[in-house]
Amino acid sequence: MKKSCMMLIILLTGFCTLVQVGRPVPAEAGVIKAIVFYVPNRVFDLMDIVRLRVRVGPGLSAGVRATRPLSAFAGFHSSLFIGLPGPRGSKKLPLPVGFDQRAGAQASVANASSGAPYYDPLEVGFEVQPVIVGVNAGVGGFEILDFLTGLIFIDLQDDDFGKSAKKDDNDKNLNAAKEVEEVEKEEPAPSEEDMEPAEEVENEAPAPSEEDMEPAEEVEKEEPAPSEEDMEPAEEKKE
């Protein structure tokens, strides 16, 4: 029986490796990177299934979860936890130690609380914090599906390390396009004054007056006509 299980695991691992090698992998990740992160990602997905936090800290709260629509919480607590953190919901390490803080009230999709950790939408569990020591436990149904599909390189939860950043790049491109459109909308359209500056300068410049147009005529008029004494200097010298 043990030999059969080992052979099945080896065959499954080899099959998954061949599938990964045969798939078109983007340049960012690469085949080697995907293979290197395969085992850690499967371990992290397995840890995501179970939440078992033992909490120590002041508080008075209680909650129950039977999928997200059938969940409720009331109270407050500010505590330090140790144990299995539960579903990550994003690319981060499942650290066995951390802070667990929450305050407010929540019933189904109506949420008036703050500080809650990420909960699997199909998670079933409970939490209670009577004064000092508390517990937060649950099992994530969606994380079970994510673990099973992860065996054939399908990441439903989008929390695998070493995966292509194609989705993130597309989101960045969409955000950049939206920012450009917003900037274009905010920029005012050019007015007629900005479109025709040369015409304004020509209109503002004063037209030349008659005095500026005919300076030579004025000088001629101001000069006195020569007298008879200036006209006949030679005759006066002979006398």
C-alpha positions in Angstrom: 0.0 0.0 0.0 2.8 2.4 0.9 4.7 1.6 -2.3 1.6 2.2 -4.3 1.0 5.6 -2.7 4.7 6.6 -3.2 4.5 5.5 -6.9 1.3 7.5 -7.3 2.9 10.7 -5.8 6.0 10.3 -8.0 3.9 9.8 -11.1 1.7 12.8 -10.2 4.7 15.0 -9.6 6.3 13.9 -12.8 3.1 14.5 -14.7 2.7 18.0 -13.3 6.3 18.8 -14.1 5.9 17.7 -17.7 2.7 19.8 -18.0 4.5 22.8 -16.6 7.4 22.4 -19.0 5.0 22.0 -21.9 3.0 25.2 -21.1 4.0 28.6 -22.5 5.5 30.3 -19.5 6.1 34.1 -19.6 9.6 35.4 -19.4 9.1 36.9 -16.0 8.5 33.6 -14.3 10.3 31.0 -16.5 10.1 27.3 -16.2 12.8 27.0 -13.6 11.2 29.6 -11.3 7.8 27.9 -11.5 9.3 24.5 -10.7 11.4 25.9 -7.8 8.2 27.5 -6.2 6.0 24.5 -6.9 6.6 22.7 -3.6 6.5 25.8 -1.3 3.3 27.0 -3.0 1.6 23.7 -2.4 2.7 23.7 1.3 1.4 27.2 1.7 -1.9 26.3 0.0 -2.3 23.3 2.4 -1.7 25.6 5.4 -4.3 28.0 4.1 -7.1 25.4 4.6 -7.1 25.4 8.4 -7.2 28.4 10.7 -6.2 27.8 14.3 -5.2 30.9 16.2 -4.7 30.9 19.9 -5.0 34.6 21.0 -3.7 36.3 24.1 -4.8 39.9 24.8 -7.6 42.1 26.2 -11.0 41.9 24.5 -14.6 40.7 24.6 -15.8 39.4 21.3 -17.5 36.4 19.6 -18.2 35.4 16.0 -19.4 32.6 13.8 -18.9 31.7 10.1 -20.8 29.3 7.9 -19.7 30.9 4.5 -19.5 34.6 4.1 -23.3 35.3 3.8 -23.9 33.3 6.9 -21.5 35.0 9.3 -21.7 37.3 12.2 -19.4 39.1 14.7 -19.7 41.5 17.6 -17.3 42.9 20.2 -13.6 44.0 20.2 -10.2 42.4 20.9 -6.6 43.4 20.5 -4.4 40.3 20.8 -1.3 38.4 19.8 -1.8 35.0 18.2 0.2 31.9 17.6 -0.7 28.9 15.5 -2.0 28.4 11.9 -2.9 31.9 10.6 -5.5 30.6 8.0 -6.2 31.7 4.5 -3.8 34.4 3.2 -5.8 35.8 0.3 -2.7 37.2 -1.4 1.0 36.5 -1.9 2.5 36.5 1.6 4.1 34.1 4.0 1.8 32.3 6.4 3.6 33.3 9.6 2.6 31.4 12.7 2.8 34.5 14.9 1.1 37.9 14.4 -1.5 40.4 15.6 -5.3 39.8 15.6 -7.3 42.9 16.2 -10.9 43.6 15.4 -13.7 45.9 16.7 -17.3 46.5 15.7 -20.2 44.4 14.5 -20.9 42.4 11.3 -23.9 40.4 10.1 -23.7 38.7 6.7 -22.6 41.2 4.1 -23.3 44.2 6.3 -20.0 44.9 7.9 -19.4 47.8 10.5 -16.2 46.3 11.9 -12.6 47.1 11.3 -9.3 45.1 11.5 -10.7 41.7 10.5 -8.3 39.2 8.9 -9.0 37.7 5.5 -11.7 35.0 5.6 -12.3 32.4 3.0 -15.7 33.1 1.4 -16.6 29.4 2.0 -15.0 29.2 5.5 -16.8 27.5 8.4 -15.6 28.4 11.9 -15.9 30.4 15.0 -14.0 32.8 17.2 -14.3 33.9 20.9 -12.3 36.2 23.1 -13.5 36.1 26.8 -11.4 38.8 28.4 -7.7 37.6 28.0 -7.4 34.3 26.2 -9.3 33.4 23.0 -9.3 31.3 19.9 -10.1 31.7 16.2 -10.6 28.5 14.3 -12.1 27.5 10.9 -11.8 25.5 7.7 -11.8 27.1 4.3 -13.7 25.4 1.6 -12.4 27.6 -1.2 -8.9 27.0 0.0 -9.4 23.2 -0.5 -10.3 23.8 -4.1 -7.3 26.1 -4.5 -5.0 23.4 -3.1 -6.4 20.7 -5.4 -6.2 22.9 -8.6 -2.8 24.1 -7.6 -1.5 20.6 -8.1 -2.0 21.1 -11.9 -0.7 24.8 -11.8 -4.1 26.4 -11.6 -4.1 29.2 -8.9 -7.7 30.1 -8.1 -6.7 32.3 -5.1 -3.9 34.1 -6.9 -1.5 33.7 -4.0 1.2 31.6 -5.6 4.8 32.9 -5.5 6.8 32.9 -8.8 3.7 33.2 -10.9 3.5 35.5 -14.0 2.8 39.1 -13.2 0.7 39.4 -16.4 -2.4 40.2 -14.5 -0.7 42.9 -12.5 0.8 44.4 -15.6 -2.6 44.5 -17.3 -4.0 46.3 -14.2 -1.2 48.8 -14.2 -1.7 49.5 -17.9 -5.4 50.0 -17.4 -4.8 52.4 -14.4 -2.2 54.3 -16.5 -4.7 54.7 -19.4 -7.4 56.0 -16.9 -4.9 58.5 -15.5 -4.1 59.8 -19.0 -7.8 60.2 -19.8 -8.4 62.1 -16.5 -5.5 64.4 -17.2 -6.8 65.1 -20.7 -10.2 65.9 -19.3 -8.8 68.3 -16.7 -6.7 70.2 -19.2 -8.7 73.2 -20.5 -9.2 73.5 -24.2 -7.2 76.3 -25.9 -9.1 79.6 -26.2 -9.2 81.8 -29.3 -6.8 84.2 -27.6 -4.2 81.4 -27.3 -4.8 80.3 -30.9 -4.3 83.7 -32.5 -1.6 85.6 -30.6 -0.1 87.2 -33.7 -3.3 88.9 -34.6 -3.7 90.4 -31.1 -0.2 91.9 -31.3 -1.0 93.5 -34.7 -4.2 94.9 -33.4 -2.6 96.3 -30.3 0.3 98.0 -32.2 -0.6 101.7 -33.0 -0.9 102.7 -36.6 1.9 105.1 -37.8 0.8 108.8 -37.8 1.3 111.2 -40.7 4.1 112.9 -38.8 6.0 109.6 -38.6 5.3 108.9 -42.3 6.7 112.2 -43.6 9.6 113.4 -41.5 11.5 114.8 -44.5 8.8 117.2 -45.5 8.6 118.7 -42.0 12.4 119.3 -42.0 12.2 121.1 -45.3 9.4 123.3 -44.1 11.3 124.3 -40.9 14.5 125.3 -42.8 14.5 129.1 -43.7 14.8 130.2 -47.3 18.1 131.7 -48.3 18.2 135.6 -48.4 19.6 137.8 -51.2 22.7 138.5 -49.1 23.5 134.7 -49.0 22.8 134.5 -52.8 25.3 137.2 -53.9 28.4 137.0 -51.7 30.8 137.6 -54.7 29.4 141.0 -55.6 29.8 142.3 -52.1 33.5 141.3 -52.0 34.2 143.2 -55.3 32.8 146.4 -53.9 
